Amino acid sequence: MAGPFPSSVLFCCDHNSVRSPIAEGLMKKYYGQRAYVQSAGVRNDREIDGFSIAVSAEEGVELARHRSRSFEEMAQWGDDLTGFDLIIALSPASQRLAQELTRYAHIDVEYWPIMDPTGLGEGREAKLNAYRQTRDQIRDRMLARFGPPTEET
């Protein structure tokens, strides 16, 4: 699955509050300045999820200051999708939108089917375990796609 290492990566999911921020944080931790990394959602109608913050902190990734943003906000702020070499969609809705927005640009869009942990588990520990599974799915796909970390982890 490993391909050439991109110079810029955009992770996307539905709300930019769970999966894509975790992916952004892990990518920055594992590969440092090797690539410019951002994340976005189809919508930005939610703040960063507290369970995402907790399970990322277990891996040494700080997400508490993450601000959710949408593809639309990216465009309003001047972040052009054509500036990314690779878009990794972590949900079907984000894959569809990424493909629609890049149909006239030469940008690779990959789809990683990552579990959405929201709404899973009864009680705090069960919820944390669901979020850990999601984090670990992202980590495993990332390491398979980009190789071993280049920074101290």
VMD Tcl script that builds the backbone (N, CA, C; Angstrom):
set m [mol new atoms 459]
animate dup $m
set s [atomselect $m all]
$s set {name element resname resid chain x y z} {
  {N N MET 1 A 0.821 -1.202 0.000}
  {CA C MET 1 A 0.000 0.000 0.000}
  {C C MET 1 A 0.862 1.261 0.000}
  {N N ALA 2 A 2.100 1.146 0.452}
  {CA C ALA 2 A 2.952 2.323 0.544}
  {C C ALA 2 A 3.182 2.930 -0.835}
  {N N GLY 3 A 3.059 4.237 -0.900}
  {CA C GLY 3 A 3.303 4.968 -2.130}
  {C C GLY 3 A 4.316 6.058 -1.845}
  {N N PRO 4 A 4.558 6.936 -2.804}
  {CA C PRO 4 A 5.491 8.028 -2.555}
  {C C PRO 4 A 4.998 8.917 -1.417}
  {N N PHE 5 A 5.937 9.456 -0.674}
  {CA C PHE 5 A 5.563 10.301 0.458}
  {C C PHE 5 A 5.147 11.674 -0.072}
  {N N PRO 6 A 3.922 12.111 0.236}
  {CA C PRO 6 A 3.426 13.395 -0.271}
  {C C PRO 6 A 4.044 14.571 0.483}
  {N N SER 7 A 4.051 15.731 -0.151}
  {CA C SER 7 A 4.543 16.929 0.539}
  {C C SER 7 A 3.431 17.621 1.314}
  {N N SER 8 A 2.152 17.284 1.007}
  {CA C SER 8 A 1.031 17.874 1.735}
  {C C SER 8 A -0.144 16.896 1.737}
  {N N VAL 9 A -0.790 16.792 2.917}
  {CA C VAL 9 A -1.883 15.840 3.101}
  {C C VAL 9 A -3.043 16.546 3.796}
  {N N LEU 10 A -4.248 16.297 3.301}
  {CA C LEU 10 A -5.465 16.758 3.955}
  {C C LEU 10 A -6.271 15.533 4.362}
  {N N PHE 11 A -6.546 15.395 5.657}
  {CA C PHE 11 A -7.431 14.348 6.156}
  {C C PHE 11 A -8.826 14.941 6.279}
  {N N CYS 12 A -9.841 14.185 5.919}
  {CA C CYS 12 A -11.206 14.706 6.032}
  {C C CYS 12 A -12.167 13.627 6.506}
  {N N CYS 13 A -13.200 14.091 7.206}
  {CA C CYS 13 A -14.272 13.211 7.668}
  {C C CYS 13 A -15.558 14.043 7.714}
  {N N ASP 14 A -16.538 13.619 8.467}
  {CA C ASP 14 A -17.840 14.285 8.430}
  {C C ASP 14 A -17.864 15.641 9.139}
  {N N HIS 15 A -17.317 15.721 10.346}
  {CA C HIS 15 A -17.445 16.942 11.149}
  {C C HIS 15 A -16.107 17.566 11.563}
  {N N ASN 16 A -14.997 16.931 11.256}
  {CA C ASN 16 A -13.678 17.399 11.672}
  {C C ASN 16 A -13.614 17.534 13.198}
  {N N SER 17 A -14.209 16.534 13.878}
  {CA C SER 17 A -14.197 16.568 15.340}
  {C C SER 17 A -13.684 15.273 15.957}
  {N N VAL 18 A -13.556 14.201 15.163}
  {CA C VAL 18 A -13.103 12.919 15.715}
  {C C VAL 18 A -11.979 12.339 14.845}
  {N N ARG 19 A -12.332 11.733 13.718}
  {CA C ARG 19 A -11.359 10.970 12.930}
  {C C ARG 19 A -10.281 11.821 12.276}
  {N N SER 20 A -10.659 12.862 11.553}
  {CA C SER 20 A -9.642 13.644 10.837}
  {C C SER 20 A -8.706 14.410 11.772}
  {N N PRO 21 A -9.161 14.969 12.915}
  {CA C PRO 21 A -8.192 15.586 13.816}
  {C C PRO 21 A -7.212 14.567 14.407}
  {N N ILE 22 A -7.713 13.365 14.728}
  {CA C ILE 22 A -6.806 12.324 15.228}
  {C C ILE 22 A -5.759 12.015 14.166}
  {N N ALA 23 A -6.191 11.858 12.923}
  {CA C ALA 23 A -5.255 11.554 11.830}
  {C C ALA 23 A -4.245 12.684 11.640}
  {N N GLU 24 A -4.716 13.925 11.667}
  {CA C GLU 24 A -3.814 15.067 11.523}
  {C C GLU 24 A -2.763 15.060 12.631}
  {N N GLY 25 A -3.213 14.856 13.862}
  {CA C GLY 25 A -2.289 14.855 14.992}
  {C C GLY 25 A -1.270 13.735 14.926}
  {N N LEU 26 A -1.727 12.536 14.571}
  {CA C LEU 26 A -0.799 11.410 14.464}
  {C C LEU 26 A 0.209 11.620 13.341}
  {N N MET 27 A -0.266 12.136 12.206}
  {CA C MET 27 A 0.644 12.374 11.070}
  {C C MET 27 A 1.736 13.365 11.452}
  {N N LYS 28 A 1.343 14.443 12.129}
  {CA C LYS 28 A 2.334 15.440 12.552}
  {C C LYS 28 A 3.310 14.843 13.550}
  {N N LYS 29 A 2.817 14.015 14.467}
  {CA C LYS 29 A 3.689 13.390 15.462}
  {C C LYS 29 A 4.666 12.422 14.795}
  {N N TYR 30 A 4.169 11.565 13.916}
  {CA C TYR 30 A 5.006 10.528 13.329}
  {C C TYR 30 A 5.960 11.026 12.249}
  {N N TYR 31 A 5.542 12.042 11.491}
  {CA C TYR 31 A 6.344 12.435 10.328}
  {C C TYR 31 A 6.815 13.880 10.377}
  {N N GLY 32 A 6.508 14.582 11.460}
  {CA C GLY 32 A 7.038 15.923 11.684}
  {C C GLY 32 A 6.814 16.870 10.522}
  {N N GLN 33 A 7.867 17.517 10.116}
  {CA C GLN 33 A 7.817 18.524 9.055}
  {C C GLN 33 A 7.952 17.929 7.659}
  {N N ARG 34 A 7.936 16.622 7.558}
  {CA C ARG 34 A 8.086 15.993 6.248}
  {C C ARG 34 A 6.969 16.363 5.293}
  {N N ALA 35 A 5.790 16.642 5.846}
  {CA C ALA 35 A 4.639 17.010 5.013}
  {C C ALA 35 A 3.823 18.071 5.737}
  {N N TYR 36 A 3.215 18.945 4.965}
  {CA C TYR 36 A 2.237 19.893 5.488}
  {C C TYR 36 A 0.948 19.109 5.673}
  {N N VAL 37 A 0.350 19.171 6.860}
  {CA C VAL 37 A -0.814 18.354 7.180}
  {C C VAL 37 A -1.921 19.223 7.758}
  {N N GLN 38 A -3.142 19.028 7.260}
  {CA C GLN 38 A -4.326 19.712 7.768}
  {C C GLN 38 A -5.481 18.721 7.796}
  {N N SER 39 A -6.594 19.152 8.372}
  {CA C SER 39 A -7.798 18.331 8.355}
  {C C SER 39 A -9.019 19.222 8.179}
  {N N ALA 40 A -10.085 18.609 7.686}
  {CA C ALA 40 A -11.335 19.340 7.451}
  {C C ALA 40 A -12.495 18.352 7.487}
  {N N GLY 41 A -13.693 18.910 7.554}
  {CA C GLY 41 A -14.890 18.081 7.550}
  {C C GLY 41 A -15.867 18.544 6.486}
  {N N VAL 42 A -16.812 17.693 6.177}
  {CA C VAL 42 A -17.884 18.086 5.271}
  {C C VAL 42 A -18.612 19.268 5.902}
  {N N ARG 43 A -18.801 19.189 7.229}
  {CA C ARG 43 A -19.399 20.277 8.012}
  {C C ARG 43 A -18.487 20.560 9.204}
  {N N ASN 44 A -18.679 21.687 9.847}
  {CA C ASN 44 A -17.923 21.985 11.077}
  {C C ASN 44 A -18.898 22.344 12.186}
  {N N ASP 45 A -19.934 21.550 12.313}
  {CA C ASP 45 A -21.006 21.855 13.258}
  {C C ASP 45 A -20.761 21.283 14.655}
  {N N ARG 46 A -19.559 20.792 14.908}
  {CA C ARG 46 A -19.220 20.256 16.221}
  {C C ARG 46 A -17.825 20.713 16.622}
  {N N GLU 47 A -17.621 20.828 17.929}
  {CA C GLU 47 A -16.280 21.108 18.450}
  {C C GLU 47 A -15.501 19.794 18.503}
  {N N ILE 48 A -14.209 19.907 18.744}
  {CA C ILE 48 A -13.388 18.711 18.895}
  {C C ILE 48 A -13.981 17.840 20.004}
  {N N ASP 49 A -14.051 16.572 19.765}
  {CA C ASP 49 A -14.665 15.612 20.674}
  {C C ASP 49 A -13.736 15.313 21.850}
  {N N GLY 50 A -14.262 15.336 23.063}
  {CA C GLY 50 A -13.462 15.107 24.258}
  {C C GLY 50 A -12.820 13.734 24.308}
  {N N PHE 51 A -13.495 12.723 23.797}
  {CA C PHE 51 A -12.902 11.388 23.773}
  {C C PHE 51 A -11.743 11.336 22.775}
  {N N SER 52 A -11.844 12.084 21.681}
  {CA C SER 52 A -10.733 12.170 20.721}
  {C C SER 52 A -9.515 12.803 21.380}
  {N N ILE 53 A -9.763 13.851 22.164}
  {CA C ILE 53 A -8.671 14.508 22.892}
  {C C ILE 53 A -8.009 13.506 23.838}
  {N N ALA 54 A -8.826 12.738 24.568}
  {CA C ALA 54 A -8.308 11.794 25.567}
  {C C ALA 54 A -7.475 10.681 24.934}
  {N N VAL 55 A -7.995 10.034 23.882}
  {CA C VAL 55 A -7.249 8.904 23.313}
  {C C VAL 55 A -6.023 9.380 22.524}
  {N N SER 56 A -6.054 10.592 22.011}
  {CA C SER 56 A -4.877 11.140 21.337}
  {C C SER 56 A -3.790 11.470 22.361}
  {N N ALA 57 A -4.197 11.995 23.512}
  {CA C ALA 57 A -3.240 12.310 24.576}
  {C C ALA 57 A -2.505 11.054 25.029}
  {N N GLU 58 A -3.176 9.905 24.998}
  {CA C GLU 58 A -2.520 8.645 25.358}
  {C C GLU 58 A -1.344 8.338 24.435}
  {N N GLU 59 A -1.385 8.881 23.225}
  {CA C GLU 59 A -0.311 8.691 22.244}
  {C C GLU 59 A 0.635 9.893 22.174}
  {N N GLY 60 A 0.449 10.844 23.083}
  {CA C GLY 60 A 1.317 12.020 23.082}
  {C C GLY 60 A 0.930 13.069 22.065}
  {N N VAL 61 A -0.327 13.056 21.623}
  {CA C VAL 61 A -0.821 14.016 20.639}
  {C C VAL 61 A -1.825 14.939 21.324}
  {N N GLU 62 A -1.585 16.235 21.253}
  {CA C GLU 62 A -2.442 17.236 21.901}
  {C C GLU 62 A -3.448 17.765 20.885}
  {N N LEU 63 A -4.744 17.598 21.189}
  {CA C LEU 63 A -5.791 18.066 20.280}
  {C C LEU 63 A -6.714 19.103 20.911}
  {N N ALA 64 A -6.493 19.458 22.153}
  {CA C ALA 64 A -7.437 20.340 22.860}
  {C C ALA 64 A -7.624 21.685 22.162}
  {N N ARG 65 A -6.622 22.166 21.465}
  {CA C ARG 65 A -6.729 23.470 20.793}
  {C C ARG 65 A -7.216 23.372 19.351}
  {N N HIS 66 A -7.514 22.148 18.899}
  {CA C HIS 66 A -7.985 21.978 17.524}
  {C C HIS 66 A -9.311 22.708 17.321}
  {N N ARG 67 A -9.415 23.419 16.208}
  {CA C ARG 67 A -10.665 24.082 15.848}
  {C C ARG 67 A -11.207 23.420 14.599}
  {N N SER 68 A -12.412 22.891 14.707}
  {CA C SER 68 A -13.025 22.208 13.569}
  {C C SER 68 A -13.265 23.186 12.428}
  {N N ARG 69 A -13.074 22.698 11.204}
  {CA C ARG 69 A -13.342 23.521 10.027}
  {C C ARG 69 A -13.857 22.647 8.903}
  {N N SER 70 A -14.574 23.279 8.005}
  {CA C SER 70 A -15.178 22.575 6.874}
  {C C SER 70 A -14.412 22.890 5.596}
  {N N PHE 71 A -14.719 22.137 4.549}
  {CA C PHE 71 A -14.154 22.433 3.235}
  {C C PHE 71 A -14.530 23.853 2.811}
  {N N GLU 72 A -15.778 24.241 3.095}
  {CA C GLU 72 A -16.244 25.572 2.725}
  {C C GLU 72 A -15.419 26.651 3.415}
  {N N GLU 73 A -15.151 26.481 4.708}
  {CA C GLU 73 A -14.320 27.455 5.428}
  {C C GLU 73 A -12.909 27.496 4.865}
  {N N MET 74 A -12.377 26.352 4.499}
  {CA C MET 74 A -11.039 26.338 3.907}
  {C C MET 74 A -11.003 27.249 2.687}
  {N N ALA 75 A -12.003 27.120 1.832}
  {CA C ALA 75 A -12.060 27.948 0.628}
  {C C ALA 75 A -12.193 29.419 0.991}
  {N N GLN 76 A -13.031 29.730 1.998}
  {CA C GLN 76 A -13.207 31.128 2.415}
  {C C GLN 76 A -11.908 31.712 2.962}
  {N N TRP 77 A -11.110 30.899 3.609}
  {CA C TRP 77 A -9.851 31.361 4.209}
  {C C TRP 77 A -8.686 31.323 3.226}
  {N N GLY 78 A -8.974 30.896 1.990}
  {CA C GLY 78 A -7.934 30.894 0.971}
  {C C GLY 78 A -7.110 29.625 0.912}
  {N N ASP 79 A -7.511 28.584 1.635}
  {CA C ASP 79 A -6.814 27.300 1.555}
  {C C ASP 79 A -7.357 26.538 0.357}
  {N N ASP 80 A -6.598 26.527 -0.709}
  {CA C ASP 80 A -7.010 25.892 -1.953}
  {C C ASP 80 A -6.691 24.403 -1.906}
  {N N LEU 81 A -7.678 23.561 -2.175}
  {CA C LEU 81 A -7.452 22.125 -2.171}
  {C C LEU 81 A -6.389 21.701 -3.170}
  {N N THR 82 A -6.206 22.486 -4.225}
  {CA C THR 82 A -5.194 22.123 -5.217}
  {C C THR 82 A -3.782 22.243 -4.654}
  {N N GLY 83 A -3.650 22.815 -3.466}
  {CA C GLY 83 A -2.346 22.891 -2.823}
  {C C GLY 83 A -1.941 21.594 -2.134}
  {N N PHE 84 A -2.845 20.614 -2.091}
  {CA C PHE 84 A -2.545 19.343 -1.444}
  {C C PHE 84 A -2.205 18.286 -2.483}
  {N N ASP 85 A -1.216 17.462 -2.160}
  {CA C ASP 85 A -0.859 16.335 -3.026}
  {C C ASP 85 A -1.802 15.166 -2.833}
  {N N LEU 86 A -2.304 15.032 -1.606}
  {CA C LEU 86 A -3.086 13.862 -1.259}
  {C C LEU 86 A -4.201 14.253 -0.295}
  {N N ILE 87 A -5.401 13.772 -0.571}
  {CA C ILE 87 A -6.525 13.918 0.353}
  {C C ILE 87 A -6.911 12.514 0.788}
  {N N ILE 88 A -6.969 12.321 2.104}
  {CA C ILE 88 A -7.357 11.026 2.649}
  {C C ILE 88 A -8.700 11.193 3.331}
  {N N ALA 89 A -9.712 10.570 2.744}
  {CA C ALA 89 A -11.077 10.640 3.268}
  {C C ALA 89 A -11.289 9.477 4.233}
  {N N LEU 90 A -11.832 9.796 5.404}
  {CA C LEU 90 A -12.042 8.792 6.440}
  {C C LEU 90 A -13.512 8.438 6.618}
  {N N SER 91 A -14.362 8.978 5.756}
  {CA C SER 91 A -15.796 8.665 5.775}
  {C C SER 91 A -16.314 8.723 4.336}
  {N N PRO 92 A -17.398 7.999 4.049}
  {CA C PRO 92 A -17.945 8.023 2.686}
  {C C PRO 92 A -18.374 9.425 2.233}
  {N N ALA 93 A -19.005 10.204 3.129}
  {CA C ALA 93 A -19.455 11.551 2.738}
  {C C ALA 93 A -18.274 12.449 2.398}
  {N N SER 94 A -17.197 12.346 3.167}
  {CA C SER 94 A -16.036 13.190 2.875}
  {C C SER 94 A -15.336 12.734 1.597}
  {N N GLN 95 A -15.370 11.450 1.317}
  {CA C GLN 95 A -14.793 10.957 0.066}
  {C C GLN 95 A -15.545 11.537 -1.129}
  {N N ARG 96 A -16.889 11.489 -1.063}
  {CA C ARG 96 A -17.693 12.032 -2.170}
  {C C ARG 96 A -17.412 13.517 -2.384}
  {N N LEU 97 A -17.376 14.286 -1.294}
  {CA C LEU 97 A -17.150 15.722 -1.426}
  {C C LEU 97 A -15.735 16.015 -1.921}
  {N N ALA 98 A -14.754 15.301 -1.411}
  {CA C ALA 98 A -13.374 15.515 -1.867}
  {C C ALA 98 A -13.250 15.218 -3.357}
  {N N GLN 99 A -13.874 14.153 -3.814}
  {CA C GLN 99 A -13.813 13.831 -5.243}
  {C C GLN 99 A -14.535 14.884 -6.080}
  {N N GLU 100 A -15.660 15.378 -5.579}
  {CA C GLU 100 A -16.399 16.422 -6.289}
  {C C GLU 100 A -15.573 17.706 -6.389}
  {N N LEU 101 A -14.948 18.102 -5.284}
  {CA C LEU 101 A -14.200 19.360 -5.254}
  {C C LEU 101 A -12.884 19.298 -6.014}
  {N N THR 102 A -12.395 18.096 -6.280}
  {CA C THR 102 A -11.105 17.961 -6.965}
  {C C THR 102 A -11.233 17.331 -8.342}
  {N N ARG 103 A -12.433 17.267 -8.879}
  {CA C ARG 103 A -12.622 16.541 -10.136}
  {C C ARG 103 A -11.843 17.141 -11.303}
  {N N TYR 104 A -11.508 18.422 -11.246}
  {CA C TYR 104 A -10.746 19.040 -12.336}
  {C C TYR 104 A -9.290 19.284 -11.961}
  {N N ALA 105 A -8.873 18.765 -10.825}
  {CA C ALA 105 A -7.492 18.939 -10.377}
  {C C ALA 105 A -6.820 17.572 -10.299}
  {N N HIS 106 A -5.516 17.577 -10.407}
  {CA C HIS 106 A -4.770 16.325 -10.317}
  {C C HIS 106 A -4.345 16.127 -8.863}
  {N N ILE 107 A -5.292 15.630 -8.045}
  {CA C ILE 107 A -5.039 15.375 -6.632}
  {C C ILE 107 A -5.531 13.971 -6.339}
  {N N ASP 108 A -4.678 13.180 -5.731}
  {CA C ASP 108 A -5.083 11.838 -5.351}
  {C C ASP 108 A -6.017 11.902 -4.152}
  {N N VAL 109 A -7.115 11.168 -4.225}
  {CA C VAL 109 A -8.041 11.035 -3.096}
  {C C VAL 109 A -8.075 9.561 -2.727}
  {N N GLU 110 A -7.647 9.260 -1.505}
  {CA C GLU 110 A -7.695 7.893 -0.999}
  {C C GLU 110 A -8.826 7.796 0.017}
  {N N TYR 111 A -9.442 6.632 0.070}
  {CA C TYR 111 A -10.485 6.389 1.063}
  {C C TYR 111 A -9.990 5.324 2.031}
  {N N TRP 112 A -9.960 5.701 3.306}
  {CA C TRP 112 A -9.649 4.756 4.374}
  {C C TRP 112 A -10.936 4.548 5.170}
  {N N PRO 113 A -11.543 3.375 5.115}
  {CA C PRO 113 A -12.792 3.143 5.850}
  {C C PRO 113 A -12.523 2.990 7.352}
  {N N ILE 114 A -12.596 4.093 8.051}
  {CA C ILE 114 A -12.312 4.131 9.483}
  {C C ILE 114 A -13.624 4.203 10.261}
  {N N MET 115 A -13.742 3.386 11.279}
  {CA C MET 115 A -14.947 3.320 12.106}
  {C C MET 115 A -15.221 4.661 12.781}
  {N N ASP 116 A -16.499 5.051 12.770}
  {CA C ASP 116 A -16.947 6.233 13.506}
  {C C ASP 116 A -17.335 5.777 14.915}
  {N N PRO 117 A -16.575 6.192 15.954}
  {CA C PRO 117 A -16.845 5.687 17.301}
  {C C PRO 117 A -17.949 6.431 18.045}
  {N N THR 118 A -18.426 7.533 17.490}
  {CA C THR 118 A -19.446 8.298 18.209}
  {C C THR 118 A -20.705 7.455 18.360}
  {N N GLY 119 A -21.281 7.480 19.521}
  {CA C GLY 119 A -22.484 6.714 19.779}
  {C C GLY 119 A -22.243 5.263 20.153}
  {N N LEU 120 A -20.983 4.819 20.161}
  {CA C LEU 120 A -20.684 3.440 20.527}
  {C C LEU 120 A -20.303 3.360 21.997}
  {N N GLY 121 A -20.649 2.281 22.631}
  {CA C GLY 121 A -20.234 2.027 24.006}
  {C C GLY 121 A -21.149 2.640 25.042}
  {N N GLU 122 A -21.344 1.887 26.111}
  {CA C GLU 122 A -22.116 2.362 27.261}
  {C C GLU 122 A -21.127 2.644 28.377}
  {N N GLY 123 A -21.098 3.853 28.851}
  {CA C GLY 123 A -20.172 4.213 29.918}
  {C C GLY 123 A -18.846 4.718 29.375}
  {N N ARG 124 A -18.143 5.436 30.213}
  {CA C ARG 124 A -16.907 6.102 29.803}
  {C C ARG 124 A -15.851 5.138 29.269}
  {N N GLU 125 A -15.582 4.050 29.978}
  {CA C GLU 125 A -14.512 3.140 29.548}
  {C C GLU 125 A -14.844 2.463 28.223}
  {N N ALA 126 A -16.092 2.078 28.023}
  {CA C ALA 126 A -16.497 1.458 26.757}
  {C C ALA 126 A -16.371 2.462 25.607}
  {N N LYS 127 A -16.748 3.708 25.861}
  {CA C LYS 127 A -16.606 4.746 24.835}
  {C C LYS 127 A -15.136 4.975 24.503}
  {N N LEU 128 A -14.305 5.076 25.540}
  {CA C LEU 128 A -12.869 5.253 25.303}
  {C C LEU 128 A -12.300 4.101 24.480}
  {N N ASN 129 A -12.738 2.890 24.754}
  {CA C ASN 129 A -12.252 1.745 23.981}
  {C C ASN 129 A -12.653 1.841 22.515}
  {N N ALA 130 A -13.860 2.320 22.235}
  {CA C ALA 130 A -14.290 2.502 20.841}
  {C C ALA 130 A -13.410 3.548 20.153}
  {N N TYR 131 A -13.131 4.646 20.832}
  {CA C TYR 131 A -12.285 5.696 20.259}
  {C C TYR 131 A -10.848 5.195 20.081}
  {N N ARG 132 A -10.376 4.370 20.996}
  {CA C ARG 132 A -9.033 3.791 20.850}
  {C C ARG 132 A -8.964 2.909 19.613}
  {N N GLN 133 A -10.027 2.153 19.351}
  {CA C GLN 133 A -10.053 1.322 18.146}
  {C C GLN 133 A -9.948 2.179 16.895}
  {N N THR 134 A -10.679 3.279 16.886}
  {CA C THR 134 A -10.623 4.195 15.745}
  {C C THR 134 A -9.217 4.773 15.594}
  {N N ARG 135 A -8.659 5.258 16.700}
  {CA C ARG 135 A -7.287 5.803 16.672}
  {C C ARG 135 A -6.306 4.766 16.144}
  {N N ASP 136 A -6.435 3.538 16.611}
  {CA C ASP 136 A -5.507 2.489 16.202}
  {C C ASP 136 A -5.696 2.097 14.739}
  {N N GLN 137 A -6.937 2.134 14.244}
  {CA C GLN 137 A -7.170 1.890 12.814}
  {C C GLN 137 A -6.444 2.943 11.983}
  {N N ILE 138 A -6.562 4.204 12.394}
  {CA C ILE 138 A -5.897 5.294 11.670}
  {C C ILE 138 A -4.384 5.105 11.721}
  {N N ARG 139 A -3.858 4.830 12.914}
  {CA C ARG 139 A -2.413 4.642 13.075}
  {C C ARG 139 A -1.911 3.507 12.181}
  {N N ASP 140 A -2.617 2.370 12.187}
  {CA C ASP 140 A -2.169 1.218 11.406}
  {C C ASP 140 A -2.184 1.516 9.910}
  {N N ARG 141 A -3.241 2.191 9.426}
  {CA C ARG 141 A -3.301 2.563 8.004}
  {C C ARG 141 A -2.188 3.546 7.651}
  {N N MET 142 A -1.942 4.488 8.566}
  {CA C MET 142 A -0.919 5.505 8.335}
  {C C MET 142 A 0.466 4.869 8.222}
  {N N LEU 143 A 0.780 3.980 9.148}
  {CA C LEU 143 A 2.096 3.330 9.120}
  {C C LEU 143 A 2.246 2.445 7.885}
  {N N ALA 144 A 1.163 1.781 7.479}
  {CA C ALA 144 A 1.215 0.958 6.269}
  {C C ALA 144 A 1.410 1.821 5.027}
  {N N ARG 145 A 0.783 2.988 5.004}
  {CA C ARG 145 A 0.835 3.866 3.828}
  {C C ARG 145 A 2.121 4.678 3.745}
  {N N PHE 146 A 2.588 5.185 4.901}
  {CA C PHE 146 A 3.727 6.120 4.886}
  {C C PHE 146 A 5.010 5.559 5.478}
  {N N GLY 147 A 4.962 4.386 6.055}
  {CA C GLY 147 A 6.168 3.768 6.602}
  {C C GLY 147 A 6.417 4.160 8.046}
  {N N PRO 148 A 7.546 3.719 8.589}
  {CA C PRO 148 A 7.830 3.980 9.996}
  {C C PRO 148 A 7.971 5.479 10.277}
  {N N PRO 149 A 7.687 5.866 11.508}
  {CA C PRO 149 A 7.796 7.292 11.870}
  {C C PRO 149 A 9.210 7.823 11.636}
  {N N THR 150 A 9.292 9.098 11.274}
  {CA C THR 150 A 10.585 9.736 11.053}
  {C C THR 150 A 11.016 10.585 12.227}
  {N N GLU 151 A 10.088 10.809 13.155}
  {CA C GLU 151 A 10.374 11.612 14.347}
  {C C GLU 151 A 10.347 10.699 15.553}
  {N N GLU 152 A 10.956 11.155 16.637}
  {CA C GLU 152 A 10.874 10.415 17.886}
  {C C GLU 152 A 9.419 10.331 18.319}
  {N N THR 153 A 8.955 9.145 18.663}
  {CA C THR 153 A 7.596 8.970 19.150}
  {C C THR 153 A 7.695 8.504 20.544}
}
mol reanalyze $m
mol bondsrecalc $m
mol representation Tube
mol addrep $m
